[in-house]
Amino acid sequence: MLILLPPSEGKTAPPTGGPVDLDALSHPGLAPHRRRVGDALAKVSGQRNAMQVLEVGASLAGEVERNRTVWENPAAPAARVYTGVLYDAADMAGWDASTLDRASSRLRTVSALWGAVAPGDAIPAYRLSMGTSLGRIGGLAAFWRPRLSPELDALADGGLVIDCRSASYVAAYRPTDALWVSVGVQRELNGKRAVVSHMAKHTRGLLAAHLMRDDAAPESAADLADAAAGMIGDALVDVALTPRAKGPDELTLVIAG
């Protein structure tokens, strides 16, 4: 089982700590590519048009400024740096050592800067989205695609990939030899179901935590649906699995309106 998450838009900057050690992160083979993206990010963040290139508003000027010293800034486990709805729902910062150990081989956050990181990987806060075109590197999804595929395919090892990412991060890695299930969320209100966005991250975070708490990992889409059904009566009212002829199968988590 491999769970794929998107990063949070906002990050909590560690107040203390040493800088990131690229060779100590998961997938050390990505180190030169991480270095290249980080160098380009630091350079672009010091330019007059940095806000336009990174597609952020004036309120995030401090985060863009922090990008300029990304290699010197304090690093902390990704489980604490990534914050926001999904990560708060998963309570990833509160996971104990045994859960983090399971996550080291079962869960990855796909990142525009790092490619992919495990919750225990120590990283600094940064501001960069996968949809960005960064200097001579160009589009980041296209940059990471050939570099992430061998790394994450090897980690998945032909098993079940549970995809909780948004479209821009899916563009950076699509499993090529694995059972691939995408997780969607719907709301049921007055007997009708509709896609929701505001609660989707929260519900996916709950699912990730639910799966990480169990020693047994689902091996098929049906196993995943059965595991998710354990959340019915708590966070969910229903779970639906839809096979697809092309692309990933779809697991739909249904929440009450």
VOPAGU-2260 file (C-alpha; in pm, 1 decimal, decimal comma):
REM VOPAGU-2260
SITE   aa  ch    i         X         Y         Z
SITE  MET   A    0       0,0       0,0       0,0
SITE  LEU   A    1     118,4     348,6     -89,6
SITE  ILE   A    2     -84,2     657,5       3,6
SITE  LEU   A    3     -14,3     971,3    -199,1
SITE  LEU   A    4     -99,2    1311,1     -51,0
SITE  PRO   A    5     -71,6    1665,9    -182,8
SITE  PRO   A    6     127,9    1914,4      23,1
SITE  SER   A    7     -54,4    2185,0     214,4
SITE  GLU   A    8     -55,0    2533,4      65,2
SITE  GLY   A    9      51,0    2678,2     398,2
SITE  LYS   A   10     346,7    2546,2     592,9
SITE  THR   A   11     457,8    2601,2     950,5
SITE  ALA   A   12     815,5    2728,3     955,2
SITE  PRO   A   13    1025,2    2547,7    1219,5
SITE  PRO   A   14    1158,0    2802,2    1472,5
SITE  THR   A   15    1484,9    2615,7    1530,3
SITE  GLY   A   16    1687,6    2332,6    1385,2
SITE  GLY   A   17    1954,2    2259,9    1130,2
SITE  PRO   A   18    1902,0    2303,2     755,1
SITE  VAL   A   19    1770,9    2032,4     526,2
SITE  ASP   A   20    2009,1    1744,9     450,8
SITE  LEU   A   21    1916,4    1633,1      99,7
SITE  ASP   A   22    2101,9    1304,4     133,5
SITE  ALA   A   23    1903,0    1217,4     447,8
SITE  LEU   A   24    1561,6    1251,8     283,8
SITE  SER   A   25    1369,3     956,2     145,3
SITE  HIS   A   26    1463,1     884,5    -216,8
SITE  PRO   A   27    1818,2    1024,6    -195,6
SITE  GLY   A   28    1850,9     968,8    -570,5
SITE  LEU   A   29    1632,1    1277,4    -610,2
SITE  ALA   A   30    1888,6    1495,9    -430,1
SITE  PRO   A   31    2041,2    1660,8    -740,1
SITE  HIS   A   32    1695,2    1737,3    -877,5
SITE  ARG   A   33    1584,0    1881,9    -543,6
SITE  ARG   A   34    1896,8    2094,4    -540,7
SITE  ARG   A   35    1824,2    2223,0    -889,9
SITE  VAL   A   36    1464,3    2317,0    -807,9
SITE  GLY   A   37    1563,8    2473,4    -474,8
SITE  ASP   A   38    1835,9    2683,5    -636,0
SITE  ALA   A   39    1592,2    2804,5    -901,9
SITE  LEU   A   40    1330,8    2880,2    -636,1
SITE  ALA   A   41    1576,3    3084,3    -428,8
SITE  LYS   A   42    1681,0    3280,4    -738,2
SITE  VAL   A   43    1329,0    3348,9    -864,6
SITE  SER   A   44    1213,6    3450,9    -515,9
SITE  GLY   A   45    1465,2    3734,9    -518,8
SITE  GLN   A   46    1344,3    3879,1    -848,6
SITE  ARG   A   47    1108,4    4172,4    -887,9
SITE  ASN   A   48     848,5    3952,0   -1054,3
SITE  ALA   A   49     868,4    3676,9    -790,8
SITE  MET   A   50     505,6    3714,9    -683,8
SITE  GLN   A   51     384,5    3681,0   -1041,4
SITE  VAL   A   52     605,0    3381,7   -1120,6
SITE  LEU   A   53     499,4    3200,2    -803,2
SITE  GLU   A   54     137,9    3312,6    -853,4
SITE  VAL   A   55      83,6    3439,4    -499,4
SITE  GLY   A   56     -65,1    3756,6    -353,9
SITE  ALA   A   57      94,0    4034,1    -153,8
SITE  SER   A   58      -6,1    3873,1     176,8
SITE  LEU   A   59     246,0    3594,6     108,9
SITE  ALA   A   60     543,1    3821,6      47,8
SITE  GLY   A   61     708,0    3698,0     367,7
SITE  GLU   A   62     688,9    3336,8     253,3
SITE  VAL   A   63     838,0    3426,8     -84,6
SITE  GLU   A   64    1118,3    3614,3      91,0
SITE  ARG   A   65    1183,8    3304,9     303,9
SITE  ASN   A   66    1233,6    3101,8     -14,7
SITE  ARG   A   67    1552,1    3299,3     -80,5
SITE  THR   A   68    1725,3    3124,6     212,7
SITE  VAL   A   69    1561,6    2784,1     172,6
SITE  TRP   A   70    1895,6    2602,1     212,3
SITE  GLU   A   71    1977,0    2778,5     540,9
SITE  ASN   A   72    1631,6    2777,7     703,6
SITE  PRO   A   73    1555,0    2538,8     994,2
SITE  ALA   A   74    1408,7    2202,0     897,4
SITE  ALA   A   75    1164,1    1979,1    1085,3
SITE  PRO   A   76     968,4    1661,2    1004,2
SITE  ALA   A   77     729,3    1711,0     713,7
SITE  ALA   A   78     450,3    1589,6     943,2
SITE  ARG   A   79     490,7    1914,5    1137,4
SITE  VAL   A   80     580,4    2148,6     850,9
SITE  TYR   A   81     276,2    2060,5     639,1
SITE  THR   A   82     -33,3    2208,5     800,7
SITE  GLY   A   83    -381,9    2281,8     680,9
SITE  VAL   A   84    -710,5    2097,7     653,1
SITE  LEU   A   85    -587,3    1756,4     536,4
SITE  TYR   A   86    -290,4    1735,5     771,9
SITE  ASP   A   87    -486,4    1868,8    1068,4
SITE  ALA   A   88    -758,8    1610,2    1005,8
SITE  ALA   A   89    -497,2    1335,2     991,1
SITE  ASP   A   90    -334,4    1477,0    1307,8
SITE  MET   A   91      -6,6    1383,7    1143,5
SITE  ALA   A   92     198,5    1597,3    1382,8
SITE  GLY   A   93      64,1    1381,9    1664,9
SITE  TRP   A   94     146,8    1042,8    1515,1
SITE  ASP   A   95     352,0     820,7    1742,3
SITE  ALA   A   96     680,6     656,2    1648,4
SITE  SER   A   97     524,5     329,8    1530,8
SITE  THR   A   98     279,0     510,3    1301,7
SITE  LEU   A   99     555,4     726,0    1156,2
SITE  ASP   A  100     760,1     411,8    1099,4
SITE  ARG   A  101     475,1     255,3     900,8
SITE  ALA   A  102     431,8     579,6     708,8
SITE  SER   A  103     798,8     578,4     607,8
SITE  SER   A  104     720,4     302,4     358,4
SITE  ARG   A  105     346,4     355,1     306,8
SITE  LEU   A  106     289,7     727,7     261,6
SITE  ARG   A  107     437,7    1006,7      50,1
SITE  THR   A  108     359,3    1373,6       5,2
SITE  VAL   A  109     423,4    1469,6    -356,4
SITE  SER   A  110     596,4    1807,3    -356,9
SITE  ALA   A  111     690,3    2069,8    -614,6
SITE  LEU   A  112    1024,3    2125,8    -437,3
SITE  TRP   A  113    1119,8    1784,8    -297,4
SITE  GLY   A  114     953,3    1550,9    -547,0
SITE  ALA   A  115     823,0    1324,2    -271,8
SITE  VAL   A  116     882,8    1310,8     103,1
SITE  ALA   A  117     783,7    1087,0     393,0
SITE  PRO   A  118     628,3    1236,5     709,8
SITE  GLY   A  119     953,6    1191,5     901,6
SITE  ASP   A  120    1172,5    1369,8     645,0
SITE  ALA   A  121    1309,2    1697,5     782,9
SITE  ILE   A  122    1236,5    1987,8     547,5
SITE  PRO   A  123    1208,8    2367,5     578,6
SITE  ALA   A  124     891,9    2560,7     502,1
SITE  TYR   A  125     865,1    2688,2     144,5
SITE  ARG   A  126     618,6    2838,3     -99,0
SITE  LEU   A  127     598,8    2663,1    -435,3
SITE  SER   A  128     313,9    2493,2    -621,0
SITE  MET   A  129     331,0    2212,8    -874,4
SITE  GLY   A  130     151,1    2426,9   -1132,9
SITE  THR   A  131     438,3    2677,2   -1138,5
SITE  SER   A  132     676,3    2721,9   -1431,0
SITE  LEU   A  133    1013,4    2788,0   -1268,9
SITE  GLY   A  134    1282,4    2960,4   -1475,7
SITE  ARG   A  135    1475,7    2733,8   -1711,8
SITE  ILE   A  136    1329,9    2426,4   -1541,5
SITE  GLY   A  137     989,7    2505,5   -1686,2
SITE  GLY   A  138     672,4    2336,4   -1566,5
SITE  LEU   A  139     737,8    2147,2   -1245,8
SITE  ALA   A  140     494,4    1862,8   -1312,4
SITE  ALA   A  141     675,1    1787,3   -1638,4
SITE  PHE   A  142    1013,0    1820,8   -1465,6
SITE  TRP   A  143     928,3    1574,3   -1189,5
SITE  ARG   A  144     735,8    1319,7   -1398,0
SITE  PRO   A  145    1031,4    1116,6   -1534,6
SITE  ARG   A  146    1220,5    1150,7   -1206,5
SITE  LEU   A  147     938,7    1046,4    -973,7
SITE  SER   A  148     810,1     753,7   -1177,6
SITE  PRO   A  149    1097,4     511,1   -1108,0
SITE  GLU   A  150    1116,3     611,5    -741,3
SITE  LEU   A  151     747,4     582,1    -657,2
SITE  ASP   A  152     683,1     283,7    -883,5
SITE  ALA   A  153     958,0     100,2    -696,5
SITE  LEU   A  154     805,3     196,3    -362,0
SITE  ALA   A  155     457,4      87,0    -470,8
SITE  ASP   A  156     609,2    -240,3    -600,1
SITE  GLY   A  157     299,2    -333,1    -797,4
SITE  GLY   A  158      73,2    -300,0    -493,0
SITE  LEU   A  159    -215,8     -71,0    -413,3
SITE  VAL   A  160    -171,4     306,4    -464,5
SITE  ILE   A  161    -427,1     521,7    -282,0
SITE  ASP   A  162    -432,3     864,7    -443,0
SITE  CYS   A  163    -556,6    1163,6    -240,7
SITE  ARG   A  164    -387,8    1429,0    -457,8
SITE  SER   A  165    -526,3    1715,6    -660,1
SITE  ALA   A  166    -495,0    1722,3   -1040,2
SITE  SER   A  167    -175,0    1929,5   -1063,0
SITE  TYR   A  168       9,2    1679,1    -843,3
SITE  VAL   A  169    -135,0    1378,9   -1027,0
SITE  ALA   A  170      28,0    1527,6   -1337,5
SITE  ALA   A  171     369,8    1481,3   -1175,7
SITE  TYR   A  172     326,8    1108,6   -1114,2
SITE  ARG   A  173      84,6     846,9   -1243,3
SITE  PRO   A  174     144,0     487,3   -1131,3
SITE  THR   A  175     244,7     265,6   -1422,8
SITE  ASP   A  176     238,2     -84,5   -1274,8
SITE  ALA   A  177      14,9     -77,6    -968,2
SITE  LEU   A  178    -346,9    -100,3    -856,6
SITE  TRP   A  179    -442,1     267,1    -858,2
SITE  VAL   A  180    -741,6     406,2    -669,4
SITE  SER   A  181    -832,1     775,5    -657,2
SITE  VAL   A  182   -1020,7     900,8    -351,7
SITE  GLY   A  183   -1314,2    1133,3    -408,9
SITE  VAL   A  184   -1558,7    1287,6    -163,3
SITE  GLN   A  185   -1931,4    1356,6    -196,8
SITE  ARG   A  186   -2187,7    1509,0      36,7
SITE  GLU   A  187   -2530,3    1353,2      84,9
SITE  LEU   A  188   -2805,9    1603,6     155,1
SITE  ASN   A  189   -3180,4    1535,8     136,0
SITE  GLY   A  190   -3114,7    1208,3     -40,8
SITE  LYS   A  191   -2899,1    1364,1    -312,1
SITE  ARG   A  192   -2522,8    1339,5    -352,0
SITE  ALA   A  193   -2291,3    1603,7    -492,0
SITE  VAL   A  194   -1916,9    1656,3    -517,5
SITE  VAL   A  195   -1779,1    1884,0    -246,2
SITE  SER   A  196   -1446,3    2057,6    -228,8
SITE  HIS   A  197   -1437,8    2227,2     110,1
SITE  MET   A  198   -1464,3    1899,0     303,9
SITE  ALA   A  199   -1270,2    1678,6      62,3
SITE  LYS   A  200    -926,8    1751,0     211,8
SITE  HIS   A  201   -1058,3    1695,4     563,9
SITE  THR   A  202   -1212,8    1359,8     473,7
SITE  ARG   A  203    -903,7    1240,8     287,2
SITE  GLY   A  204    -695,0    1330,9     591,1
SITE  LEU   A  205    -922,0    1122,0     812,7
SITE  LEU   A  206    -885,4     829,2     571,5
SITE  ALA   A  207    -504,9     855,2     565,6
SITE  ALA   A  208    -491,1     848,2     945,1
SITE  HIS   A  209    -740,1     560,3     958,5
SITE  LEU   A  210    -524,8     351,8     724,9
SITE  MET   A  211    -199,2     439,1     901,0
SITE  ARG   A  212    -330,2     328,8    1240,7
SITE  ASP   A  213    -376,4     -28,8    1117,7
SITE  ASP   A  214     -85,2    -272,6    1088,8
SITE  ALA   A  215    -266,8    -455,1     807,1
SITE  ALA   A  216    -252,5    -277,0     471,1
SITE  PRO   A  217    -525,6    -321,5     205,5
SITE  GLU   A  218    -402,5    -503,4    -102,1
SITE  SER   A  219    -687,3    -436,4    -344,9
SITE  ALA   A  220    -950,2    -174,4    -420,1
SITE  ALA   A  221   -1209,5    -393,8    -249,7
SITE  ASP   A  222    -988,0    -421,3      58,1
SITE  LEU   A  223    -956,9     -43,1      61,4
SITE  ALA   A  224   -1333,5       0,8      41,2
SITE  ASP   A  225   -1374,9    -243,0     330,9
SITE  ALA   A  226   -1115,6     -55,5     534,8
SITE  ALA   A  227   -1278,7     280,7     461,6
SITE  ALA   A  228   -1615,6     135,8     564,2
SITE  GLY   A  229   -1474,6     121,4     916,9
SITE  MET   A  230   -1526,4     499,4     923,7
SITE  ILE   A  231   -1901,7     474,4     854,1
SITE  GLY   A  232   -2101,2     599,3    1149,0
SITE  ASP   A  233   -1812,1     820,5    1252,0
SITE  ALA   A  234   -1693,0    1036,4     962,6
SITE  LEU   A  235   -1886,8     876,1     674,6
SITE  VAL   A  236   -2235,0     762,9     581,1
SITE  ASP   A  237   -2134,0     547,0     283,9
SITE  VAL   A  238   -1844,5     423,2      71,0
SITE  ALA   A  239   -1872,3     347,9    -301,9
SITE  LEU   A  240   -1614,8     184,2    -529,1
SITE  THR   A  241   -1633,9     245,7    -904,8
SITE  PRO   A  242   -1400,1      50,0   -1136,9
SITE  ARG   A  243   -1266,6     241,2   -1437,4
SITE  ALA   A  244   -1154,9     105,1   -1772,3
SITE  LYS   A  245    -888,6     375,2   -1798,0
SITE  GLY   A  246    -706,2     555,8   -1521,8
SITE  PRO   A  247    -760,2     488,0   -1154,4
SITE  ASP   A  248   -1060,3     320,8    -997,5
SITE  GLU   A  249   -1261,5     567,6    -787,8
SITE  LEU   A  250   -1331,9     527,4    -417,2
SITE  THR   A  251   -1601,3     774,3    -314,4
SITE  LEU   A  252   -1631,8     867,7      51,2
SITE  VAL   A  253   -1978,3    1001,9     128,9
SITE  ILE   A  254   -2027,4    1247,1     415,3
SITE  ALA   A  255   -2350,8    1375,1     561,7
SITE  GLY   A  256   -2471,6    1718,6     456,3
